[in-house]
């Protein structure tokens, strides 16, 4: 059809290349993942046969996540980080791209029984090839922790019911007693003790931090491998954030989890993540290990983000903070041509020779140093 | 002697609910010199927003100011009638940038009209004059004056925040309360708004009372810091003292719980437990159930206010000891 559809190379090739690069540890690989939301067209546009327009929330991004790591997506609101997280576990239908995920053998077997034509190779399953209605076995492995602990728990359910629901859906625990045991253990895992007492409370009787623990318990109760944590601490007070982050780390060690951690706060990302990807307007602009990214940022946008983070240092009040960025984020429905960051880029003013390239051709994400990827023309001189 | 623009003495604001009395602000005192900025820090539910509303005499029912004094420019507003506060104090002497400023604007009026409204009602300007004046203030907060004809939905979050700041400044108050002015904003915009507040603070010589749970924002702006816990100010002092030599265990724990971007990546600490129910706070020191240093006396008697230095005070038994010994 239109530009919306991508031409993708065969899955075998893509998978082989990434397996060679990352090796054993690879857990999840999103290849040219894309989520475009169509905009409703006005009558005039329909009559004049204007091409359909889209909000390009996630625009052809590629990244991999290794087993046992915490991978962070950082960016301003509206940059597509939540959409990416949700698309990865198929809470939203991807518009294009592949998602390879190394599932447990028993899950793959289950899926294969339900659907014949899924793509499975070397223990990897392409999540985009699974029919949405046949996805249930995979849900056990792919879970999510939501941002808002106030909105994500049903106020009419007791904590016990909230945690029991996934068990019922997946048919785990035959008797009530068995299920109760699992629920209490999950509550203990997230340190809501004594669990018997919390199990019979309603969400409104808990504080924000406690509710978020219930949210976490709900995500881990099915014994998943991969959890998307969508800003799990942004609605909590600073004083209890650290506790929740520490709890997540502990559960990760205990159950061998892998997190995709979505946050807008670089300081939090530095604290919890192994690798950080910075997103801007639906594109990943830089990926590196957490320390490397913060100590040695390459992309002008990353530099601006880092400069903007407030520090608890009393000296700072005498200075104005210089944030090397111009203007405001454009709408995701009207993404600037070329490098989508160019209208706000300060580096562009210092390098007028790059202007033409930056404003017309979109830079790819390339490996600048070992596992430090950046999408910026500044770092590609002589290569293009 | 320095002149105080704001003196709060033994202020008590209680909410009379069906389930009992919630002591939102319980015996709070502080003074603010002209041009000085104060940061009020604390967890949610510690009474910082109630304190802010009390200063404007805007406490929502069933809340009420039940005692104490708020002296603004030599006048005690607790004793004043509502109409007097409205005509003389509110917005003229003290104004406020509300939390969630994005929703503080009325969607059906233009930005210009909303900005100009206080001028029309308070100063008797004609609409045209008032809008001209509003344009000046928009420029001051870094917006194009043409915005007067726009509606709030046409502006981005950062721009709306700027409009709300301009609105708080338009009657030239000496004190501006900013209640979580940047929480809903992205880091880049947040940094820009903080720069703007710093600039205004210097140029207009206003006192900003910054209310936030994020201590790193306070570090950017305030001269003095008040740390609140369960309706009381547990530590009050100059910014450097609070950040570099915090005395109260609560302040110390708060500072250690902030994840930092630079410097060493030490393990974060946190404060166990949850803030107390203000309907019946724990006896003695309100912080004792969560305090690492809690002693017997903390559980029985409320701690004394100890002045470590003339401008640095702390509400804690740890420092009360010496004083007590010398007395007895």
Interface residues (C-beta under 8 A of the other chain):
Chain A: X76 X77 X207 X208 X209 X210 X237 X238 X239 X240 X241 X242 X243 X245 X246 X264 X265 X266 X267 X268 X270 X271 X291 X294 X304 X305 X306 X307 X308 X309 X310 X311 X312 X313 X314 X316 X317 X320 X321 X323 X325 X328 X329
Chain B: X43 X44 X156 X158 X159 X186 X187 X188 X189 X190 X191 X192 X194 X195 X198 X199 X213 X214 X215 X216 X217 X219 X220 X221 X222 X223 X239 X240 X243 X244 X253 X254 X255 X257 X258 X259 X260 X261 X262 X265 X268 X269 X270 X271 X272 X274 X275
